[in-house]
Amino acid sequence: MSTSDLLIRTQATRRSFQKRFNVPKGPDAKTIRKLFAKFERTVSVDDNRVGPDGLRQTAVTFENVATISGIVQQNPWNTVRRIASEIGLKRSSTQKILRNSLRMSPYKIQSHQAIPIQAVRQRFDFANEILTMIDNKGFDVGCIWFTEKNIST
């Protein structure tokens, strides 16, 4: 193939690319020649450098799942960090195994205190007194300030 034929083909290829992908500038002539040479050599223009070689490494193996399951059964109060350091896995891998493979989810036990009967009665009386004040227009509801913090005056 002569140089002029190659130049005409690369220009036609660039115009075709611009039209098809609606871009103002197509690939460089050198890029087109390299792709054409690669296609003639390998019958493909796939990028053979994409991704790592071989299988993906994963920490989610049967052995790791069984080990973590055993550790959790022995001591359910273990933290994810402690389990991960015991078996030598990353914390995120341990979390994935606990969540996805063992169907466990983290939670924190909340302790509640029983409210004495006297306190329940006081709260009930206070609520009724406020409702009565609101009904009698002796209380401005806009003055109520709701907060999660304990405010002492």
C-alpha positions as CSV (number, residue, x, y, z in Angstrom):
1,M,0.0,0.0,0.0
2,S,1.4,3.4,-1.0
3,T,1.9,6.3,1.4
4,S,-0.8,8.3,-0.4
5,D,-3.3,5.4,-0.1
6,L,-2.5,5.1,3.6
7,L,-3.0,8.9,4.1
8,I,-6.3,8.8,2.3
9,R,-7.5,5.8,4.4
10,T,-6.5,7.4,7.7
11,Q,-8.3,10.6,6.8
12,A,-11.4,8.7,5.7
13,T,-11.2,6.7,9.0
14,R,-10.9,9.9,11.0
15,R,-13.9,11.5,9.3
16,S,-15.9,8.4,9.8
17,F,-15.0,8.3,13.5
18,Q,-15.9,12.0,13.9
19,K,-19.3,11.5,12.2
20,R,-20.1,8.3,14.1
21,F,-19.2,9.5,17.6
22,N,-20.1,13.2,16.9
23,V,-16.7,14.6,18.0
24,P,-14.9,17.6,16.5
25,K,-11.5,15.8,16.3
26,G,-10.9,12.2,15.5
27,P,-8.0,9.9,16.4
28,D,-4.5,10.8,15.3
29,A,-3.1,9.3,12.0
30,K,-0.5,7.4,14.0
31,T,-3.1,5.9,16.3
32,I,-5.1,4.7,13.3
33,R,-2.0,3.2,11.7
34,K,-1.2,1.4,15.0
35,L,-4.7,0.0,15.4
36,F,-4.7,-1.1,11.7
37,A,-1.3,-2.8,12.2
38,K,-2.5,-4.5,15.4
39,F,-5.7,-5.7,13.6
40,E,-3.6,-7.2,10.8
41,R,-1.3,-8.9,13.3
42,T,-3.8,-10.2,15.9
43,V,-7.2,-10.0,14.1
44,S,-8.4,-7.9,17.1
45,V,-8.1,-4.4,18.4
46,D,-9.0,-5.3,22.0
47,D,-6.8,-3.7,24.7
48,N,-4.9,-6.6,26.1
49,R,-3.6,-4.6,29.1
50,V,-7.0,-4.2,30.8
51,G,-7.2,-5.6,34.3
52,P,-4.9,-7.7,36.4
53,D,-3.8,-11.1,35.1
54,G,-5.3,-14.2,36.6
55,L,-8.2,-14.7,39.0
56,R,-9.2,-12.0,41.4
57,Q,-8.0,-12.7,44.9
58,T,-10.7,-12.9,47.5
59,A,-10.6,-13.4,51.2
60,V,-14.1,-14.9,51.2
61,T,-13.1,-18.6,51.2
62,F,-14.7,-21.5,52.8
63,E,-11.9,-21.8,55.3
64,N,-12.1,-18.1,56.3
65,V,-15.9,-18.3,56.7
66,A,-15.6,-21.4,58.8
67,T,-12.9,-19.8,61.0
68,I,-14.8,-16.6,61.6
69,S,-18.0,-18.6,62.3
70,G,-16.1,-20.6,64.9
71,I,-14.6,-17.5,66.6
72,V,-18.0,-15.8,66.7
73,Q,-19.6,-19.0,68.2
74,Q,-16.9,-19.2,70.9
75,N,-17.2,-15.5,71.8
76,P,-20.1,-13.6,70.3
77,W,-18.9,-10.4,72.0
78,N,-15.7,-10.2,69.9
79,T,-15.3,-7.1,67.8
80,V,-14.7,-7.2,64.0
81,R,-11.3,-5.7,64.5
82,R,-10.3,-8.4,67.0
83,I,-11.6,-11.2,64.8
84,A,-9.7,-9.7,61.8
85,S,-6.5,-9.4,63.7
86,E,-6.8,-13.0,65.1
87,I,-7.1,-14.6,61.7
88,G,-4.9,-12.1,59.8
89,L,-7.6,-10.6,57.4
90,K,-8.4,-7.0,56.7
91,R,-11.2,-5.6,58.7
92,S,-13.3,-4.9,55.6
93,S,-12.9,-8.5,54.4
94,T,-14.0,-9.7,57.9
95,Q,-17.1,-7.4,57.7
96,K,-18.0,-8.8,54.3
97,I,-17.8,-12.4,55.6
98,L,-19.9,-11.6,58.7
99,R,-22.5,-9.6,56.7
100,N,-22.8,-11.6,53.4
101,S,-21.7,-15.1,54.2
102,L,-22.8,-15.5,57.8
103,R,-25.8,-13.1,57.5
104,M,-24.8,-11.2,60.7
105,S,-25.3,-7.5,61.2
106,P,-23.7,-5.3,63.8
107,Y,-25.7,-3.8,66.6
108,K,-25.2,-2.3,70.0
109,I,-27.2,-3.5,72.9
110,Q,-29.2,-0.6,74.3
111,S,-29.9,-0.7,78.0
112,H,-33.2,0.7,79.2
113,Q,-34.4,1.4,82.6
114,A,-37.9,0.7,83.9
115,I,-39.9,3.9,84.6
116,P,-41.3,3.8,88.1
117,I,-45.1,4.1,88.4
118,Q,-44.8,7.4,90.3
119,A,-42.8,8.9,87.4
120,V,-45.5,7.7,84.9
121,R,-48.2,9.3,87.0
122,Q,-46.2,12.6,87.2
123,R,-45.7,12.7,83.4
124,F,-49.4,11.9,82.8
125,D,-50.5,14.7,85.1
126,F,-48.0,17.2,83.5
127,A,-49.2,16.3,80.0
128,N,-52.9,16.8,81.0
129,E,-52.0,20.2,82.7
130,I,-50.2,21.4,79.5
131,L,-53.2,20.3,77.3
132,T,-55.6,22.2,79.6
133,M,-53.4,25.3,79.3
134,I,-53.3,25.0,75.5
135,D,-57.1,24.6,75.3
136,N,-57.7,27.6,77.6
137,K,-55.3,29.7,75.4
138,G,-53.1,30.3,78.5
139,F,-50.0,28.7,76.8
140,D,-48.3,29.7,73.5
141,V,-47.4,26.4,71.7
142,G,-44.7,28.4,69.7
143,C,-42.7,28.7,73.0
144,I,-42.1,24.9,73.2
145,W,-38.5,24.1,72.3
146,F,-37.8,20.5,71.3
147,T,-34.3,19.2,71.7
148,E,-32.4,16.0,72.3
149,K,-30.0,17.8,74.8
150,N,-30.6,18.1,78.5
151,I,-31.0,21.9,79.1
152,S,-30.8,23.1,82.7
153,T,-32.0,26.5,83.5
